[in-house]
Amino acid sequence: MPLISYGGSPRASINLAMAAKAHAFMQKRGFVIPEDVRAICYDVLRHRIGITYEAEAENINSDDIISQILNKVNVP
C-alpha cells in the first residue's frame, strides 16, 4: 500500500545535512555521526513528506513513515 504522496526535495537533504552538522557542533564535535541525523531528521522531514489518503485512513503520520525509513537504512 503506498503511504507517501511526495517526499523530501533536494533542498530537504541539504537542510538535513546542515542541521546534522549544527547538532554535532552543539555536541562539541567537528564531525557528524548517524545519531546526529537521527536526532534531527524528524524536525527536518516531518513537514516535507506528504502522506496519502490511505495512510491517513490507517492513522499513519509522517513520523511513523520516517521511523520506518530509519529502521530500514543500515548504518555504516
C-alpha positions in Angstrom: 0.0 0.0 0.0 1.5 3.3 -1.0 1.9 5.6 2.0 3.9 8.5 0.6 2.3 11.0 -1.7 5.5 13.1 -2.1 8.9 13.0 -0.4 11.6 15.4 0.5 13.2 17.5 -2.2 16.9 18.0 -2.8 16.6 21.1 -0.6 15.4 18.8 2.2 18.6 16.7 2.0 20.7 19.9 2.1 18.8 21.1 5.2 19.1 17.6 6.8 22.9 17.8 6.3 23.2 21.3 7.7 21.0 20.5 10.7 23.1 17.4 11.4 26.3 19.5 11.3 24.7 22.0 13.7 23.6 19.2 16.1 27.1 17.8 16.0 28.6 21.2 16.7 26.3 21.6 19.7 27.5 18.3 21.0 31.1 19.6 20.8 32.1 17.5 17.8 33.6 18.6 14.5 32.0 15.7 12.6 28.6 14.2 12.1 27.6 10.7 13.3 24.5 8.8 12.5 22.9 9.7 15.8 23.1 13.4 14.8 21.0 12.6 11.7 18.5 10.6 13.8 18.2 13.3 16.3 17.1 16.0 13.9 15.6 14.1 11.0 12.0 14.2 12.3 12.1 18.0 12.7 13.6 18.5 9.2 11.5 16.0 7.3 8.1 16.0 9.2 6.5 18.7 7.0 8.3 17.7 3.8 6.8 14.2 3.5 3.2 14.1 2.2 1.2 11.1 3.1 -1.6 9.5 1.0 -5.2 9.2 1.9 -4.7 5.5 2.5 -2.0 6.4 5.2 -4.4 8.9 6.8 -7.1 6.2 6.9 -4.8 3.9 8.6 -3.8 6.6 11.1 -0.2 6.6 9.9 1.5 10.0 10.0 4.8 11.3 8.7 6.6 10.5 11.9 5.7 6.8 11.5 7.0 6.8 8.0 10.2 8.5 9.0 10.6 5.8 11.7 10.1 3.1 9.2 12.7 4.6 6.8 15.3 5.0 9.6 14.8 1.4 10.7 15.3 0.1 7.2 18.5 2.1 6.5 21.7 0.3 7.5 24.1 2.5 9.5 27.7 2.3 8.0 
